[in-house]
Amino acid sequence: MDDNDLDALIYPSTSAYGTIGTNMRLSPNTGMPSVTLPMGSAGAGQGGSTVGINIEFLGRDFAEGTLLGLAYDFEQATHYRTTPALYPALD
């Protein structure tokens, strides 16, 4: 990250059709902070329903503020985060 002057690494963090080959091990194995956000959905999965796909931001050690700022900017720019149908917004 230093060599390329990067604040974070960004990658898809879920496998819509299984858990083999998932990237979800980067943060726990490196100890670096991360935040995961929705980034859309894949085509019909089992039972004909769409499958949510996430994106993960992996940041530098002790740079959680920068990481959360990047995640917030992504969320505000895309509006991929929605209220789940089973859990409506609170009054």
PyMOL Python script that loads the backbone (N, CA, C, O; Angstrom):
from pymol import cmd

cmd.read_pdbstr("""\
ATOM      1  N   MET A   1       0.830  -1.181   0.000  1.00  0.00           N
ATOM      2  CA  MET A   1       0.000   0.000   0.000  1.00  0.00           C
ATOM      3  C   MET A   1       0.877   1.249   0.000  1.00  0.00           C
ATOM      4  O   MET A   1       0.541   2.246  -0.638  1.00  0.00           O
ATOM      5  N   ASP A   2       1.997   1.197   0.711  1.00  0.00           N
ATOM      6  CA  ASP A   2       2.904   2.338   0.736  1.00  0.00           C
ATOM      7  C   ASP A   2       3.510   2.591  -0.642  1.00  0.00           C
ATOM      8  O   ASP A   2       3.577   3.734  -1.094  1.00  0.00           O
ATOM      9  N   ASP A   3       3.948   1.532  -1.304  1.00  0.00           N
ATOM     10  CA  ASP A   3       4.597   1.685  -2.609  1.00  0.00           C
ATOM     11  C   ASP A   3       3.702   2.348  -3.643  1.00  0.00           C
ATOM     12  O   ASP A   3       4.183   3.062  -4.522  1.00  0.00           O
ATOM     13  N   ASN A   4       2.399   2.112  -3.538  1.00  0.00           N
ATOM     14  CA  ASN A   4       1.454   2.656  -4.513  1.00  0.00           C
ATOM     15  C   ASN A   4       0.617   3.799  -3.958  1.00  0.00           C
ATOM     16  O   ASN A   4      -0.328   4.243  -4.610  1.00  0.00           O
ATOM     17  N   ASP A   5       0.949   4.281  -2.764  1.00  0.00           N
ATOM     18  CA  ASP A   5       0.250   5.396  -2.125  1.00  0.00           C
ATOM     19  C   ASP A   5      -1.266   5.145  -2.045  1.00  0.00           C
ATOM     20  O   ASP A   5      -2.068   6.005  -2.409  1.00  0.00           O
ATOM     21  N   LEU A   6      -1.634   3.966  -1.566  1.00  0.00           N
ATOM     22  CA  LEU A   6      -3.040   3.577  -1.451  1.00  0.00           C
ATOM     23  C   LEU A   6      -3.540   3.784  -0.031  1.00  0.00           C
ATOM     24  O   LEU A   6      -2.817   3.533   0.933  1.00  0.00           O
ATOM     25  N   ASP A   7      -4.778   4.242   0.095  1.00  0.00           N
ATOM     26  CA  ASP A   7      -5.419   4.348   1.401  1.00  0.00           C
ATOM     27  C   ASP A   7      -6.149   3.071   1.770  1.00  0.00           C
ATOM     28  O   ASP A   7      -6.320   2.773   2.952  1.00  0.00           O
ATOM     29  N   ALA A   8      -6.583   2.311   0.768  1.00  0.00           N
ATOM     30  CA  ALA A   8      -7.349   1.089   1.024  1.00  0.00           C
ATOM     31  C   ALA A   8      -7.284   0.168  -0.188  1.00  0.00           C
ATOM     32  O   ALA A   8      -7.021   0.602  -1.309  1.00  0.00           O
ATOM     33  N   LEU A   9      -7.527  -1.101   0.067  1.00  0.00           N
ATOM     34  CA  LEU A   9      -7.748  -2.080  -0.985  1.00  0.00           C
ATOM     35  C   LEU A   9      -9.245  -2.345  -1.023  1.00  0.00           C
ATOM     36  O   LEU A   9      -9.887  -2.453   0.022  1.00  0.00           O
ATOM     37  N   ILE A  10      -9.793  -2.449  -2.209  1.00  0.00           N
ATOM     38  CA  ILE A  10     -11.231  -2.642  -2.350  1.00  0.00           C
ATOM     39  C   ILE A  10     -11.463  -3.861  -3.240  1.00  0.00           C
ATOM     40  O   ILE A  10     -10.877  -3.978  -4.317  1.00  0.00           O
ATOM     41  N   TYR A  11     -12.322  -4.765  -2.777  1.00  0.00           N
ATOM     42  CA  TYR A  11     -12.554  -6.006  -3.503  1.00  0.00           C
ATOM     43  C   TYR A  11     -13.912  -6.580  -3.122  1.00  0.00           C
ATOM     44  O   TYR A  11     -14.424  -6.274  -2.045  1.00  0.00           O
ATOM     45  N   PRO A  12     -14.511  -7.413  -3.987  1.00  0.00           N
ATOM     46  CA  PRO A  12     -15.760  -8.081  -3.611  1.00  0.00           C
ATOM     47  C   PRO A  12     -15.470  -9.045  -2.474  1.00  0.00           C
ATOM     48  O   PRO A  12     -14.465  -9.755  -2.494  1.00  0.00           O
ATOM     49  N   SER A  13     -16.352  -9.068  -1.483  1.00  0.00           N
ATOM     50  CA  SER A  13     -16.060  -9.863  -0.292  1.00  0.00           C
ATOM     51  C   SER A  13     -16.961 -11.064  -0.121  1.00  0.00           C
ATOM     52  O   SER A  13     -16.828 -11.781   0.871  1.00  0.00           O
ATOM     53  N   THR A  14     -17.850 -11.308  -1.024  1.00  0.00           N
ATOM     54  CA  THR A  14     -18.713 -12.472  -0.904  1.00  0.00           C
ATOM     55  C   THR A  14     -18.732 -13.250  -2.200  1.00  0.00           C
ATOM     56  O   THR A  14     -18.538 -12.702  -3.285  1.00  0.00           O
ATOM     57  N   SER A  15     -18.964 -14.505  -2.062  1.00  0.00           N
ATOM     58  CA  SER A  15     -19.183 -15.366  -3.204  1.00  0.00           C
ATOM     59  C   SER A  15     -20.666 -15.690  -3.219  1.00  0.00           C
ATOM     60  O   SER A  15     -21.175 -16.354  -2.317  1.00  0.00           O
ATOM     61  N   ALA A  16     -21.340 -15.226  -4.228  1.00  0.00           N
ATOM     62  CA  ALA A  16     -22.795 -15.364  -4.266  1.00  0.00           C
ATOM     63  C   ALA A  16     -23.261 -16.818  -4.289  1.00  0.00           C
ATOM     64  O   ALA A  16     -24.396 -17.112  -3.915  1.00  0.00           O
ATOM     65  N   TYR A  17     -22.400 -17.719  -4.722  1.00  0.00           N
ATOM     66  CA  TYR A  17     -22.846 -19.090  -4.898  1.00  0.00           C
ATOM     67  C   TYR A  17     -22.051 -20.086  -4.074  1.00  0.00           C
ATOM     68  O   TYR A  17     -21.951 -21.255  -4.447  1.00  0.00           O
ATOM     69  N   GLY A  18     -21.486 -19.643  -2.961  1.00  0.00           N
ATOM     70  CA  GLY A  18     -20.759 -20.551  -2.085  1.00  0.00           C
ATOM     71  C   GLY A  18     -19.683 -19.809  -1.318  1.00  0.00           C
ATOM     72  O   GLY A  18     -19.504 -18.602  -1.488  1.00  0.00           O
ATOM     73  N   THR A  19     -18.977 -20.526  -0.487  1.00  0.00           N
ATOM     74  CA  THR A  19     -17.951 -19.893   0.337  1.00  0.00           C
ATOM     75  C   THR A  19     -16.541 -20.288  -0.061  1.00  0.00           C
ATOM     76  O   THR A  19     -15.581 -19.793   0.530  1.00  0.00           O
ATOM     77  N   ILE A  20     -16.386 -21.156  -1.038  1.00  0.00           N
ATOM     78  CA  ILE A  20     -15.054 -21.559  -1.477  1.00  0.00           C
ATOM     79  C   ILE A  20     -14.450 -20.430  -2.299  1.00  0.00           C
ATOM     80  O   ILE A  20     -15.105 -19.903  -3.198  1.00  0.00           O
ATOM     81  N   GLY A  21     -13.236 -20.061  -2.009  1.00  0.00           N
ATOM     82  CA  GLY A  21     -12.562 -19.016  -2.751  1.00  0.00           C
ATOM     83  C   GLY A  21     -12.944 -17.608  -2.324  1.00  0.00           C
ATOM     84  O   GLY A  21     -12.697 -16.660  -3.069  1.00  0.00           O
ATOM     85  N   THR A  22     -13.529 -17.447  -1.169  1.00  0.00           N
ATOM     86  CA  THR A  22     -13.956 -16.138  -0.711  1.00  0.00           C
ATOM     87  C   THR A  22     -12.763 -15.288  -0.281  1.00  0.00           C
ATOM     88  O   THR A  22     -11.740 -15.826   0.144  1.00  0.00           O
ATOM     89  N   ASN A  23     -12.887 -13.969  -0.390  1.00  0.00           N
ATOM     90  CA  ASN A  23     -11.850 -13.030   0.039  1.00  0.00           C
ATOM     91  C   ASN A  23     -12.029 -12.619   1.492  1.00  0.00           C
ATOM     92  O   ASN A  23     -11.269 -11.784   1.983  1.00  0.00           O
ATOM     93  N   MET A  24     -12.992 -13.168   2.184  1.00  0.00           N
ATOM     94  CA  MET A  24     -13.343 -12.693   3.519  1.00  0.00           C
ATOM     95  C   MET A  24     -12.295 -13.032   4.568  1.00  0.00           C
ATOM     96  O   MET A  24     -12.548 -12.843   5.758  1.00  0.00           O
ATOM     97  N   ARG A  25     -11.142 -13.519   4.174  1.00  0.00           N
ATOM     98  CA  ARG A  25     -10.099 -13.868   5.129  1.00  0.00           C
ATOM     99  C   ARG A  25      -9.006 -12.807   5.212  1.00  0.00           C
ATOM    100  O   ARG A  25      -8.123 -12.931   6.060  1.00  0.00           O
ATOM    101  N   LEU A  26      -9.020 -11.789   4.388  1.00  0.00           N
ATOM    102  CA  LEU A  26      -7.938 -10.814   4.366  1.00  0.00           C
ATOM    103  C   LEU A  26      -7.827 -10.022   5.662  1.00  0.00           C
ATOM    104  O   LEU A  26      -6.734  -9.913   6.217  1.00  0.00           O
ATOM    105  N   SER A  27      -8.917  -9.474   6.152  1.00  0.00           N
ATOM    106  CA  SER A  27      -8.853  -8.670   7.368  1.00  0.00           C
ATOM    107  C   SER A  27      -8.474  -9.498   8.593  1.00  0.00           C
ATOM    108  O   SER A  27      -7.569  -9.097   9.324  1.00  0.00           O
ATOM    109  N   PRO A  28      -9.120 -10.629   8.850  1.00  0.00           N
ATOM    110  CA  PRO A  28      -8.751 -11.397  10.039  1.00  0.00           C
ATOM    111  C   PRO A  28      -7.303 -11.896  10.014  1.00  0.00           C
ATOM    112  O   PRO A  28      -6.651 -11.956  11.056  1.00  0.00           O
ATOM    113  N   ASN A  29      -6.804 -12.248   8.842  1.00  0.00           N
ATOM    114  CA  ASN A  29      -5.450 -12.796   8.762  1.00  0.00           C
ATOM    115  C   ASN A  29      -4.364 -11.729   8.766  1.00  0.00           C
ATOM    116  O   ASN A  29      -3.216 -12.027   9.096  1.00  0.00           O
ATOM    117  N   THR A  30      -4.699 -10.499   8.409  1.00  0.00           N
ATOM    118  CA  THR A  30      -3.698  -9.428   8.400  1.00  0.00           C
ATOM    119  C   THR A  30      -3.801  -8.542   9.630  1.00  0.00           C
ATOM    120  O   THR A  30      -2.841  -7.856   9.980  1.00  0.00           O
ATOM    121  N   GLY A  31      -4.954  -8.548  10.288  1.00  0.00           N
ATOM    122  CA  GLY A  31      -5.178  -7.674  11.426  1.00  0.00           C
ATOM    123  C   GLY A  31      -5.511  -6.249  11.015  1.00  0.00           C
ATOM    124  O   GLY A  31      -5.656  -5.375  11.870  1.00  0.00           O
ATOM    125  N   MET A  32      -5.634  -6.006   9.720  1.00  0.00           N
ATOM    126  CA  MET A  32      -5.952  -4.675   9.219  1.00  0.00           C
ATOM    127  C   MET A  32      -7.463  -4.443   9.308  1.00  0.00           C
ATOM    128  O   MET A  32      -8.240  -5.386   9.160  1.00  0.00           O
ATOM    129  N   PRO A  33      -7.885  -3.204   9.548  1.00  0.00           N
ATOM    130  CA  PRO A  33      -9.315  -2.923   9.665  1.00  0.00           C
ATOM    131  C   PRO A  33     -10.013  -3.024   8.311  1.00  0.00           C
ATOM    132  O   PRO A  33      -9.407  -2.790   7.265  1.00  0.00           O
ATOM    133  N   SER A  34     -11.291  -3.375   8.352  1.00  0.00           N
ATOM    134  CA  SER A  34     -12.072  -3.438   7.119  1.00  0.00           C
ATOM    135  C   SER A  34     -13.525  -3.084   7.419  1.00  0.00           C
ATOM    136  O   SER A  34     -13.983  -3.146   8.560  1.00  0.00           O
ATOM    137  N   VAL A  35     -14.224  -2.716   6.364  1.00  0.00           N
ATOM    138  CA  VAL A  35     -15.659  -2.461   6.454  1.00  0.00           C
ATOM    139  C   VAL A  35     -16.281  -3.028   5.181  1.00  0.00           C
ATOM    140  O   VAL A  35     -15.724  -2.900   4.091  1.00  0.00           O
ATOM    141  N   THR A  36     -17.442  -3.655   5.339  1.00  0.00           N
ATOM    142  CA  THR A  36     -18.131  -4.285   4.215  1.00  0.00           C
ATOM    143  C   THR A  36     -19.440  -3.559   3.949  1.00  0.00           C
ATOM    144  O   THR A  36     -20.180  -3.225   4.874  1.00  0.00           O
ATOM    145  N   LEU A  37     -19.716  -3.318   2.664  1.00  0.00           N
ATOM    146  CA  LEU A  37     -20.927  -2.614   2.246  1.00  0.00           C
ATOM    147  C   LEU A  37     -21.604  -3.363   1.111  1.00  0.00           C
ATOM    148  O   LEU A  37     -20.940  -4.093   0.374  1.00  0.00           O
ATOM    149  N   PRO A  38     -22.927  -3.196   0.955  1.00  0.00           N
ATOM    150  CA  PRO A  38     -23.606  -3.785  -0.191  1.00  0.00           C
ATOM    151  C   PRO A  38     -23.168  -3.086  -1.475  1.00  0.00           C
ATOM    152  O   PRO A  38     -22.965  -1.871  -1.486  1.00  0.00           O
ATOM    153  N   MET A  39     -23.020  -3.856  -2.565  1.00  0.00           N
ATOM    154  CA  MET A  39     -22.678  -3.248  -3.847  1.00  0.00           C
ATOM    155  C   MET A  39     -23.586  -3.714  -4.982  1.00  0.00           C
ATOM    156  O   MET A  39     -23.274  -3.505  -6.155  1.00  0.00           O
ATOM    157  N   GLY A  40     -24.682  -4.329  -4.645  1.00  0.00           N
ATOM    158  CA  GLY A  40     -25.612  -4.765  -5.685  1.00  0.00           C
ATOM    159  C   GLY A  40     -26.072  -6.183  -5.445  1.00  0.00           C
ATOM    160  O   GLY A  40     -25.999  -6.697  -4.329  1.00  0.00           O
ATOM    161  N   SER A  41     -26.546  -6.808  -6.505  1.00  0.00           N
ATOM    162  CA  SER A  41     -27.016  -8.184  -6.385  1.00  0.00           C
ATOM    163  C   SER A  41     -26.697  -8.956  -7.652  1.00  0.00           C
ATOM    164  O   SER A  41     -26.572  -8.396  -8.741  1.00  0.00           O
ATOM    165  N   ALA A  42     -26.571 -10.267  -7.469  1.00  0.00           N
ATOM    166  CA  ALA A  42     -26.322 -11.176  -8.585  1.00  0.00           C
ATOM    167  C   ALA A  42     -27.651 -11.732  -9.061  1.00  0.00           C
ATOM    168  O   ALA A  42     -28.682 -11.546  -8.415  1.00  0.00           O
ATOM    169  N   GLY A  43     -27.620 -12.404 -10.176  1.00  0.00           N
ATOM    170  CA  GLY A  43     -28.828 -13.006 -10.724  1.00  0.00           C
ATOM    171  C   GLY A  43     -29.444 -14.017  -9.790  1.00  0.00           C
ATOM    172  O   GLY A  43     -28.982 -14.203  -8.664  1.00  0.00           O
ATOM    173  N   ALA A  44     -30.461 -14.653 -10.247  1.00  0.00           N
ATOM    174  CA  ALA A  44     -31.214 -15.582  -9.412  1.00  0.00           C
ATOM    175  C   ALA A  44     -30.330 -16.682  -8.852  1.00  0.00           C
ATOM    176  O   ALA A  44     -29.589 -17.339  -9.583  1.00  0.00           O
ATOM    177  N   GLY A  45     -30.420 -16.868  -7.557  1.00  0.00           N
ATOM    178  CA  GLY A  45     -29.685 -17.929  -6.879  1.00  0.00           C
ATOM    179  C   GLY A  45     -30.613 -19.096  -6.623  1.00  0.00           C
ATOM    180  O   GLY A  45     -31.564 -19.316  -7.374  1.00  0.00           O
ATOM    181  N   GLN A  46     -30.345 -19.839  -5.578  1.00  0.00           N
ATOM    182  CA  GLN A  46     -31.195 -20.963  -5.246  1.00  0.00           C
ATOM    183  C   GLN A  46     -32.586 -20.467  -4.897  1.00  0.00           C
ATOM    184  O   GLN A  46     -32.724 -19.495  -4.154  1.00  0.00           O
ATOM    185  N   GLY A  47     -33.587 -21.094  -5.401  1.00  0.00           N
ATOM    186  CA  GLY A  47     -34.960 -20.713  -5.133  1.00  0.00           C
ATOM    187  C   GLY A  47     -35.437 -19.541  -5.982  1.00  0.00           C
ATOM    188  O   GLY A  47     -36.545 -19.046  -5.781  1.00  0.00           O
ATOM    189  N   GLY A  48     -34.608 -19.088  -6.937  1.00  0.00           N
ATOM    190  CA  GLY A  48     -35.023 -18.023  -7.834  1.00  0.00           C
ATOM    191  C   GLY A  48     -34.860 -16.616  -7.287  1.00  0.00           C
ATOM    192  O   GLY A  48     -35.247 -15.659  -7.957  1.00  0.00           O
ATOM    193  N   SER A  49     -34.303 -16.455  -6.095  1.00  0.00           N
ATOM    194  CA  SER A  49     -34.146 -15.116  -5.538  1.00  0.00           C
ATOM    195  C   SER A  49     -32.779 -14.535  -5.910  1.00  0.00           C
ATOM    196  O   SER A  49     -31.836 -15.272  -6.198  1.00  0.00           O
ATOM    197  N   THR A  50     -32.689 -13.213  -5.898  1.00  0.00           N
ATOM    198  CA  THR A  50     -31.404 -12.579  -6.170  1.00  0.00           C
ATOM    199  C   THR A  50     -30.519 -12.681  -4.935  1.00  0.00           C
ATOM    200  O   THR A  50     -31.015 -12.826  -3.818  1.00  0.00           O
ATOM    201  N   VAL A  51     -29.232 -12.606  -5.138  1.00  0.00           N
ATOM    202  CA  VAL A  51     -28.264 -12.756  -4.070  1.00  0.00           C
ATOM    203  C   VAL A  51     -27.505 -11.452  -3.910  1.00  0.00           C
ATOM    204  O   VAL A  51     -26.964 -10.926  -4.883  1.00  0.00           O
ATOM    205  N   GLY A  52     -27.458 -10.925  -2.697  1.00  0.00           N
ATOM    206  CA  GLY A  52     -26.728  -9.693  -2.443  1.00  0.00           C
ATOM    207  C   GLY A  52     -25.226  -9.899  -2.528  1.00  0.00           C
ATOM    208  O   GLY A  52     -24.698 -10.912  -2.070  1.00  0.00           O
ATOM    209  N   ILE A  53     -24.541  -8.922  -3.121  1.00  0.00           N
ATOM    210  CA  ILE A  53     -23.089  -8.968  -3.255  1.00  0.00           C
ATOM    211  C   ILE A  53     -22.514  -7.799  -2.470  1.00  0.00           C
ATOM    212  O   ILE A  53     -23.049  -6.692  -2.519  1.00  0.00           O
ATOM    213  N   ASN A  54     -21.435  -8.038  -1.754  1.00  0.00           N
ATOM    214  CA  ASN A  54     -20.818  -6.998  -0.931  1.00  0.00           C
ATOM    215  C   ASN A  54     -19.457  -6.598  -1.469  1.00  0.00           C
ATOM    216  O   ASN A  54     -18.839  -7.321  -2.250  1.00  0.00           O
ATOM    217  N   ILE A  55     -19.003  -5.427  -1.034  1.00  0.00           N
ATOM    218  CA  ILE A  55     -17.675  -4.943  -1.341  1.00  0.00           C
ATOM    219  C   ILE A  55     -16.992  -4.655  -0.009  1.00  0.00           C
ATOM    220  O   ILE A  55     -17.614  -4.144   0.922  1.00  0.00           O
ATOM    221  N   GLU A  56     -15.718  -4.986   0.069  1.00  0.00           N
ATOM    222  CA  GLU A  56     -14.991  -4.760   1.318  1.00  0.00           C
ATOM    223  C   GLU A  56     -13.866  -3.771   1.081  1.00  0.00           C
ATOM    224  O   GLU A  56     -13.147  -3.848   0.085  1.00  0.00           O
ATOM    225  N   PHE A  57     -13.728  -2.835   2.022  1.00  0.00           N
ATOM    226  CA  PHE A  57     -12.652  -1.861   2.023  1.00  0.00           C
ATOM    227  C   PHE A  57     -11.680  -2.290   3.123  1.00  0.00           C
ATOM    228  O   PHE A  57     -12.061  -2.351   4.291  1.00  0.00           O
ATOM    229  N   LEU A  58     -10.445  -2.582   2.767  1.00  0.00           N
ATOM    230  CA  LEU A  58      -9.412  -2.987   3.713  1.00  0.00           C
ATOM    231  C   LEU A  58      -8.438  -1.825   3.853  1.00  0.00           C
ATOM    232  O   LEU A  58      -7.804  -1.415   2.881  1.00  0.00           O
ATOM    233  N   GLY A  59      -8.323  -1.298   5.071  1.00  0.00           N
ATOM    234  CA  GLY A  59      -7.524  -0.099   5.280  1.00  0.00           C
ATOM    235  C   GLY A  59      -6.208  -0.342   5.987  1.00  0.00           C
ATOM    236  O   GLY A  59      -5.865  -1.465   6.355  1.00  0.00           O
ATOM    237  N   ARG A  60      -5.497   0.733   6.159  1.00  0.00           N
ATOM    238  CA  ARG A  60      -4.219   0.692   6.860  1.00  0.00           C
ATOM    239  C   ARG A  60      -4.441   0.562   8.368  1.00  0.00           C
ATOM    240  O   ARG A  60      -5.497   0.923   8.887  1.00  0.00           O
ATOM    241  N   ASP A  61      -3.441   0.046   9.049  1.00  0.00           N
ATOM    242  CA  ASP A  61      -3.498  -0.028  10.513  1.00  0.00           C
ATOM    243  C   ASP A  61      -3.681   1.370  11.097  1.00  0.00           C
ATOM    244  O   ASP A  61      -3.014   2.319  10.685  1.00  0.00           O
ATOM    245  N   PHE A  62      -4.577   1.482  12.041  1.00  0.00           N
ATOM    246  CA  PHE A  62      -4.849   2.719  12.781  1.00  0.00           C
ATOM    247  C   PHE A  62      -5.353   3.860  11.893  1.00  0.00           C
ATOM    248  O   PHE A  62      -5.209   5.027  12.255  1.00  0.00           O
ATOM    249  N   ALA A  63      -5.935   3.544  10.750  1.00  0.00           N
ATOM    250  CA  ALA A  63      -6.483   4.565   9.857  1.00  0.00           C
ATOM    251  C   ALA A  63      -7.977   4.319   9.642  1.00  0.00           C
ATOM    252  O   ALA A  63      -8.483   4.442   8.527  1.00  0.00           O
ATOM    253  N   GLU A  64      -8.669   3.970  10.721  1.00  0.00           N
ATOM    254  CA  GLU A  64     -10.093   3.658  10.619  1.00  0.00           C
ATOM    255  C   GLU A  64     -10.910   4.857  10.141  1.00  0.00           C
ATOM    256  O   GLU A  64     -11.897   4.682   9.427  1.00  0.00           O
ATOM    257  N   GLY A  65     -10.512   6.072  10.526  1.00  0.00           N
ATOM    258  CA  GLY A  65     -11.246   7.261  10.094  1.00  0.00           C
ATOM    259  C   GLY A  65     -11.258   7.401   8.585  1.00  0.00           C
ATOM    260  O   GLY A  65     -12.303   7.671   7.994  1.00  0.00           O
ATOM    261  N   THR A  66     -10.118   7.223   7.963  1.00  0.00           N
ATOM    262  CA  THR A  66     -10.021   7.279   6.501  1.00  0.00           C
ATOM    263  C   THR A  66     -10.860   6.174   5.877  1.00  0.00           C
ATOM    264  O   THR A  66     -11.579   6.401   4.904  1.00  0.00           O
ATOM    265  N   LEU A  67     -10.763   4.982   6.442  1.00  0.00           N
ATOM    266  CA  LEU A  67     -11.505   3.831   5.926  1.00  0.00           C
ATOM    267  C   LEU A  67     -13.008   4.065   5.994  1.00  0.00           C
ATOM    268  O   LEU A  67     -13.719   3.813   5.021  1.00  0.00           O
ATOM    269  N   LEU A  68     -13.495   4.544   7.127  1.00  0.00           N
ATOM    270  CA  LEU A  68     -14.927   4.812   7.258  1.00  0.00           C
ATOM    271  C   LEU A  68     -15.367   5.948   6.350  1.00  0.00           C
ATOM    272  O   LEU A  68     -16.491   5.938   5.848  1.00  0.00           O
ATOM    273  N   GLY A  69     -14.498   6.928   6.132  1.00  0.00           N
ATOM    274  CA  GLY A  69     -14.818   8.007   5.197  1.00  0.00           C
ATOM    275  C   GLY A  69     -14.976   7.501   3.771  1.00  0.00           C
ATOM    276  O   GLY A  69     -15.896   7.908   3.062  1.00  0.00           O
ATOM    277  N   LEU A  70     -14.091   6.623   3.355  1.00  0.00           N
ATOM    278  CA  LEU A  70     -14.203   6.029   2.014  1.00  0.00           C
ATOM    279  C   LEU A  70     -15.487   5.210   1.882  1.00  0.00           C
ATOM    280  O   LEU A  70     -16.180   5.280   0.866  1.00  0.00           O
ATOM    281  N   ALA A  71     -15.792   4.437   2.919  1.00  0.00           N
ATOM    282  CA  ALA A  71     -17.008   3.619   2.900  1.00  0.00           C
ATOM    283  C   ALA A  71     -18.251   4.498   2.855  1.00  0.00           C
ATOM    284  O   ALA A  71     -19.198   4.199   2.128  1.00  0.00           O
ATOM    285  N   TYR A  72     -18.251   5.571   3.622  1.00  0.00           N
ATOM    286  CA  TYR A  72     -19.382   6.503   3.628  1.00  0.00           C
ATOM    287  C   TYR A  72     -19.561   7.136   2.247  1.00  0.00           C
ATOM    288  O   TYR A  72     -20.681   7.223   1.744  1.00  0.00           O
ATOM    289  N   ASP A  73     -18.470   7.573   1.640  1.00  0.00           N
ATOM    290  CA  ASP A  73     -18.547   8.175   0.309  1.00  0.00           C
ATOM    291  C   ASP A  73     -19.102   7.184  -0.717  1.00  0.00           C
ATOM    292  O   ASP A  73     -19.914   7.556  -1.564  1.00  0.00           O
ATOM    293  N   PHE A  74     -18.663   5.920  -0.641  1.00  0.00           N
ATOM    294  CA  PHE A  74     -19.179   4.892  -1.543  1.00  0.00           C
ATOM    295  C   PHE A  74     -20.681   4.707  -1.343  1.00  0.00           C
ATOM    296  O   PHE A  74     -21.447   4.649  -2.306  1.00  0.00           O
ATOM    297  N   GLU A  75     -21.086   4.617  -0.084  1.00  0.00           N
ATOM    298  CA  GLU A  75     -22.503   4.418   0.229  1.00  0.00           C
ATOM    299  C   GLU A  75     -23.356   5.579  -0.275  1.00  0.00           C
ATOM    300  O   GLU A  75     -24.432   5.363  -0.832  1.00  0.00           O
ATOM    301  N   GLN A  76     -22.886   6.798  -0.084  1.00  0.00           N
ATOM    302  CA  GLN A  76     -23.643   7.972  -0.521  1.00  0.00           C
ATOM    303  C   GLN A  76     -23.679   8.103  -2.040  1.00  0.00           C
ATOM    304  O   GLN A  76     -24.666   8.587  -2.595  1.00  0.00           O
ATOM    305  N   ALA A  77     -22.622   7.682  -2.713  1.00  0.00           N
ATOM    306  CA  ALA A  77     -22.561   7.785  -4.171  1.00  0.00           C
ATOM    307  C   ALA A  77     -23.409   6.721  -4.861  1.00  0.00           C
ATOM    308  O   ALA A  77     -23.953   6.967  -5.938  1.00  0.00           O
ATOM    309  N   THR A  78     -23.528   5.546  -4.256  1.00  0.00           N
ATOM    310  CA  THR A  78     -24.211   4.441  -4.932  1.00  0.00           C
ATOM    311  C   THR A  78     -25.636   4.195  -4.464  1.00  0.00           C
ATOM    312  O   THR A  78     -26.479   3.771  -5.256  1.00  0.00           O
ATOM    313  N   HIS A  79     -25.917   4.449  -3.206  1.00  0.00           N
ATOM    314  CA  HIS A  79     -27.236   4.167  -2.615  1.00  0.00           C
ATOM    315  C   HIS A  79     -27.634   2.702  -2.769  1.00  0.00           C
ATOM    316  O   HIS A  79     -28.816   2.392  -2.918  1.00  0.00           O
ATOM    317  N   TYR A  80     -26.642   1.792  -2.732  1.00  0.00           N
ATOM    318  CA  TYR A  80     -26.933   0.365  -2.820  1.00  0.00           C
ATOM    319  C   TYR A  80     -27.542  -0.172  -1.538  1.00  0.00           C
ATOM    320  O   TYR A  80     -28.247  -1.181  -1.564  1.00  0.00           O
ATOM    321  N   ARG A  81     -27.285   0.480  -0.430  1.00  0.00           N
ATOM    322  CA  ARG A  81     -27.847   0.026   0.841  1.00  0.00           C
ATOM    323  C   ARG A  81     -29.327   0.377   0.875  1.00  0.00           C
ATOM    324  O   ARG A  81     -29.700   1.535   0.691  1.00  0.00           O
ATOM    325  N   THR A  82     -30.161  -0.615   1.109  1.00  0.00           N
ATOM    326  CA  THR A  82     -31.603  -0.408   1.164  1.00  0.00           C
ATOM    327  C   THR A  82     -32.160  -1.062   2.416  1.00  0.00           C
ATOM    328  O   THR A  82     -31.508  -1.905   3.031  1.00  0.00           O
ATOM    329  N   THR A  83     -33.350  -0.676   2.783  1.00  0.00           N
ATOM    330  CA  THR A  83     -34.019  -1.281   3.927  1.00  0.00           C
ATOM    331  C   THR A  83     -34.530  -2.657   3.526  1.00  0.00           C
ATOM    332  O   THR A  83     -35.236  -2.777   2.525  1.00  0.00           O
ATOM    333  N   PRO A  84     -34.194  -3.693   4.277  1.00  0.00           N
ATOM    334  CA  PRO A  84     -34.687  -5.035   3.956  1.00  0.00           C
ATOM    335  C   PRO A  84     -36.221  -5.082   4.047  1.00  0.00           C
ATOM    336  O   PRO A  84     -36.818  -4.450   4.919  1.00  0.00           O
ATOM    337  N   ALA A  85     -36.839  -5.827   3.148  1.00  0.00           N
ATOM    338  CA  ALA A  85     -38.295  -5.923   3.118  1.00  0.00           C
ATOM    339  C   ALA A  85     -38.864  -6.480   4.427  1.00  0.00           C
ATOM    340  O   ALA A  85     -39.946  -6.071   4.848  1.00  0.00           O
ATOM    341  N   LEU A  86     -38.159  -7.396   5.065  1.00  0.00           N
ATOM    342  CA  LEU A  86     -38.649  -7.983   6.305  1.00  0.00           C
ATOM    343  C   LEU A  86     -38.509  -7.048   7.498  1.00  0.00           C
ATOM    344  O   LEU A  86     -39.157  -7.249   8.525  1.00  0.00           O
ATOM    345  N   TYR A  87     -37.673  -6.034   7.370  1.00  0.00           N
ATOM    346  CA  TYR A  87     -37.410  -5.115   8.479  1.00  0.00           C
ATOM    347  C   TYR A  87     -37.563  -3.677   8.002  1.00  0.00           C
ATOM    348  O   TYR A  87     -36.571  -3.047   7.637  1.00  0.00           O
ATOM    349  N   PRO A  88     -38.783  -3.143   7.995  1.00  0.00           N
ATOM    350  CA  PRO A  88     -39.000  -1.781   7.485  1.00  0.00           C
ATOM    351  C   PRO A  88     -38.320  -0.744   8.359  1.00  0.00           C
ATOM    352  O   PRO A  88     -37.899  -1.035   9.478  1.00  0.00           O
ATOM    353  N   ALA A  89     -38.218   0.470   7.834  1.00  0.00           N
ATOM    354  CA  ALA A  89     -37.594   1.570   8.572  1.00  0.00           C
ATOM    355  C   ALA A  89     -38.344   1.822   9.866  1.00  0.00           C
ATOM    356  O   ALA A  89     -39.556   1.621   9.937  1.00  0.00           O
ATOM    357  N   LEU A  90     -37.625   2.263  10.890  1.00  0.00           N
ATOM    358  CA  LEU A  90     -38.254   2.596  12.166  1.00  0.00           C
ATOM    359  C   LEU A  90     -38.986   3.918  12.071  1.00  0.00           C
ATOM    360  O   LEU A  90     -38.606   4.795  11.296  1.00  0.00           O
ATOM    361  N   ASP A  91     -40.032   4.056  12.856  1.00  0.00           N
ATOM    362  CA  ASP A  91     -40.787   5.318  12.878  1.00  0.00           C
ATOM    363  C   ASP A  91     -40.018   6.400  13.600  1.00  0.00           C
ATOM    364  O   ASP A  91     -40.500   7.527  13.716  1.00  0.00           O
TER     365      ASP A  91
END
""", "prot")
cmd.dss("prot")
cmd.show_as("cartoon", "prot")
cmd.util.cbc("prot")
cmd.orient("prot")
